[in-house]
Amino acid sequence: MVFNLIQNSFGLDISEKFWRAVQIKKSGNKFKVVSFAELDIPEGIIKDGKFVKEKEAIELFKKLLDSAEKKISSRYTSVCLPEPKTFIKVINITYPKSKNIMAEVIEESKKHIPYPLEKTYLDWQFVNEKDKSKIIVGVCPKDIIDNFQSFLKKVNLMPVVLEIESMSIARSLFPLTKPVESPVMVVDFGVSRTGIFVYEKDFIPFSLSLGISSEDLTSHLMAKLKLKYDQAEEAKIKLGLDHARALGGLRKVLSEPLKKLAEEIRQAKYFYYEHFSNNQKITKVYLTGGGANLKGLPEFLADYLNLDVELANPLTNLIDRGVIPENKLQSCATAIGLALRQYIDL
């Protein structure tokens, strides 16, 4: 779901913890990464989806671009909006004989969106142009979008696409030219939050955001095993849930918060069946985000959920990862999807 469109953009993934930029060029019928940059962001620069320390943010953005493997040449950028502040859903409408489709969309959207309509920007599209009974609605509070646009203008960028994050992730993980026939679930297990969405055909029926995060695993290890932050983070990264190497009860300790995550995934599946299912069952879960690199996580969730769980492939539509480090690939799914956005015909 987008709120504007123009070509010649690079992908810019902005969050409270990290900023990532990816630029992609077309090579024949394929795409390749030509530039990548990532920057850790100090706490308090962005809060509740808004830039609250703008002067510091401007300096950090310059630092991000200066750190790129190859200079990013475009001032046009495709940007994701903060997932917890956005809302996407498939809703049913009755296509009016008067063709005043916008009035119908607005009236029906009022019944579903979690914000006052006058305080949001709304975008929509038909799920299927031949069957105009279902539309995908995406909304975001106006103050969030206005804040993003103001910042991007001050760093001399043209925010040509403002997109809900789950759409960007889906574009990086699934083939651009071949719809996914059966519904699948994507779990974006990130540093500060987890996003879950279902993807089917070429649209997203619904998405949700959870407070459970990879950072929570580190905090849990610190509390339970009396470790310092660096020790807990190192143990999590090097050992994870590995049966052979996770010594000192590490696997058991990590299992506690991860069972909560698994239960949230299970409940999301049931919610989909109850409200959106076309009688096709979800049989596969794809993991992405930085937390997806946790050793043994796919196997752990597969056992708990009785589903096929595997790491997603953000390179589905690319020749290779180019200058993106291998251990950063899952974290770059959003930025990659944003960078691919300019090559999609809508």
N, C-alpha and C positions, 0 to 999 in steps of 0.2 A: 504494500500500500504506500503510495507516494503522494506528496503534496505539491510537486512541481516537477518539471522535466526539461533537461537540456543535455546535450552530449558534451564530450571532452571533459570528463571529471575523474578525479582520483577518489578512492574510498577513504573515508575518515571516520574511525570508530572512537568516539569520545565517551569516557566513563569517569567515575569518581576516582578510580584507581590507576587506570592506564589510558594512554592515547596511542592509537596505531594508525598509520597511513600506509596504503598500498596502492601502487599505480600499475596498471595492466595495459599491455598493448596487444593488438591483434596481429597474429603472424599466420598468414594464409587463412585457413579455416579454424585456427586454434588461437589460444590466448596464452600469454606468458607474463610473468611478473618482472617488471623492470626496476621497481624501486620499493623499498620497505623501510619504515622507521617505527620505533616504539619508545615510549617514555613513561617511566613511573611518575605518578602525580601525587604531590604532597596532600595530606588530608586537609579538607576545608576549601579547596579551590572550587569544587562543584559540590553543591548540597541540594538535595531534593530536586535534582534535575536541572538546576540553574547554576550559571557562573556567578559566584558571590564574591570572588576576588579577581576582578577582571584584569587589573594591571599585571598581577602575577601570572594570570592565565595567558596573557598576550606574550610575555617573555618565555613562558614554557612552550608555547606553540612555535615560536621562532627556534627554540632549542630542538624541538621535535623535527622540524624540517631540516635543520642543519645536520642532524644525525643520520639522515637518510643515506642508504648505501649509494644511491645515485640521485642527483638532484631531481626533485619533483617539478616538472616543467609547467604544469597547468595551475591556474588560479581558480578553476572550476572544481567543485567538490561535491561528492555524494555523501551525505552524513546520516548516521542513524540517530533516532531520537531515543531518549532514555526509556528502556522497556517498562519499568514499573509505572511510568506515567502515561503510557499509551494503552490503547484498547483496540482489539481487532475481533470481529465476529461475523459469521455468516447469518444473515437474517432473511426471512421470507417476506415478499411483498406481492401485491396485486398490481400488475402493470396497468396503469390507468389508460382508458380509451382516449382521454384528452392529451395523452403523451406528456403530461406534466409530471414526469418521473421524479424530479427533484423534490417536489412537494411531498410525494409519497415516501421517498427515502427519508426526508427529515421527520415526518410524522412517525414512521415506524422506528427510526433510530432513537427517538425520545424514550421509547419503552425499554431500550437495551443498554444505552451507554451510561457509564457511572458518573458522568459529569453534567452540569447544566449545559445544554446545547449552545447557549449564547456565549459561553466561555471557552468554547473549543473550536478548533479547525477540524472539519470533517471531509473525508474523501471516501469514494466508493467506486466499485466497478461490478459488472455482472460476473457471476461465477461462470456462466455459459451464455454467450451471445444468442444462442438458439433457444434457450430456456430462460426467459427473463423473470422468473419467479424467485430467484435467489440472488442476493448481492453480498459482497464483502464490504463491510464498513470499517473504516479505520479512523480513530479520533485521537487528538492530543490537545491538552490545554493550551489556549492561546498564549499564556504568559511564558510557557516553556519554549514554544516555537519562536516567539518574539525575542526572547532572551538569547537563544542560539543564533538567530539571524543577526542580532546586534553585535554579538561577539565576532562572528565570522566576517562581518563587514569591516570590523576594526582591524582584523589581521589580513585585510585585502583579499579575501576569498569570496567567491560567488557561490552561495549555497543553492545549487540548482536542483538538488533532490534532498528532501527530508523524509526519511523512510523508517517505518517500524522495523525494529531489529530482527524479528523472526523472519520477515520477508527476505532480508539480506542474507541471513544464515542459510535459508532454504536454497537460495540461488547459488550459493557456493557448494552445497552438498549434493545437489541433484542435477541430472543432465538438463541442459537448457532446451534441448530439442526433443526430449522424450518424457512425457508425463509419467509420474509414478502412479501405477494402476491401483494398487492396494494401499490403504492408509498406513502410515508409519508414524512413530512418535520420535521427536527430537528432544534431547535433554542437553541444554547448554549449561554445563556445570562450571560456573565462573568463580572468580576470586571473591566477589562480594555478594553474589546472588545466583540463583538458578532459574533459567527460563525453560518452560516446557511448552511445546506446541505439537499439534498433529498436522501432518502434511499429506494431502491426497490429490490426485490428478495434478493440478498446478496451482492449488490454492490452500490456504490455512483456515480451517473451520473455526478454531479458537486457539488462544494462547493464555498462559498465566505465568506469574512471576512469584518465586518463593524466596524466603529469607535465608534458606539453607545454602551454604557456600563452601568452597574449598578452604577459605580462611577459617571457617568454623571448625574444620577438622584439625587445623593447627592449634587453635585455642583449646580444643578438647584434649589433645595430646599434652599440652602444657599443664592443664589442670589435673589430669588423671595420672600422668607419669612424672610430674614435677620437673618438667623440662623448661629450659629457656626457649625463647621464640626461635632462634636460629637452630637449636638442636631439634626442636619439634618439626620445623619445616624441612630440615635435612632428612630426618627419619621418614617423614611422609613421602618425600620425593624419591629417596633411594630404596626404601623398603616397601612402603605402601601395604597392600594386602597380600603380598607374596607369601605363600604358605611356607616356602623353604627358608626365607630370609627374615620374615617379620617376627623378630625375637621379642622376648620380654612382654608378651601380651599385646603387642602393637596391633595385630589384626583384630583381636577381641575389642580393644579400645576404639579403634576406628569403626568397627561394626555398629557401635551404638548410634552415632549420628547418621550413618549411612542407611541403617534400617528405616530411619525416619524419612530419608530421601526416597527410598524405595516405596514406602507406603504412600507418599505424595504422588509418585508416578502411577501407582496402582489406582489411586482415587481419580487422577486425571483421566486415566483410561476409562473408568466406569462413567465418569461425567460425559465423556465423548459418546459412549454407547447410548447413554440416556437421552442426550440432547441433539446429537449430530449424526449418529451412525446411519449409514446406508446398508446396514446388515453385513458389512464386511468387517472382520475382526482385525485388530492390530496384532501382528505377530512379530514385529521387529521394532527395536529401539536403537536409535543412533545417538552416541555420546559425542559431544564436542565441548569447546571451552577449555580453559587451562586446567581445570580440575579433572578433565577426562583422562589426563595422562597418568592418573594414579594407578600404580601397578595392581592388577587383579580386579579393578573395578567392573569391567564388563562381565567377568565371570561371577562376581559377587551378586550383581543385580540380576543376571540371568537366572541364577539359582533361586533368588528370592521372588522374582516376578514370574518365573516359568515362561519367559519369552526369550527370543533371540536378541542378544544385546551385543553391539559391536561399536568400535570407534568409527566415527564418520570420516569421510574423505573430503576435506576442503579443496582438494586438487581435482575434483571430478571433471571440471571444465577447463583445466589448465594443462599445459605441457609438462610442467614440473613446478617445484616450489621456488625455483630461482634463488633470490637472495634472502628468502625467509628461512631462518634457522629451523631445523627439524622440530626442536622442542617448543617452538613458538607457533607451529602450524595450526593446532586446534584453537589457539587463542586468536588467530587471525581470520577465522571463518567469516565473521561479520564484515571486516574490512575488505576481504576478497569479494564477498557478495556485493558490497557497495561499489567496488571498482568495476565489476562486471555489468553493473546496472546500465551503463551508457550504451552497451551493445545489444540491449533487449528492445525489440520493437513492440510498442504497445498501441 
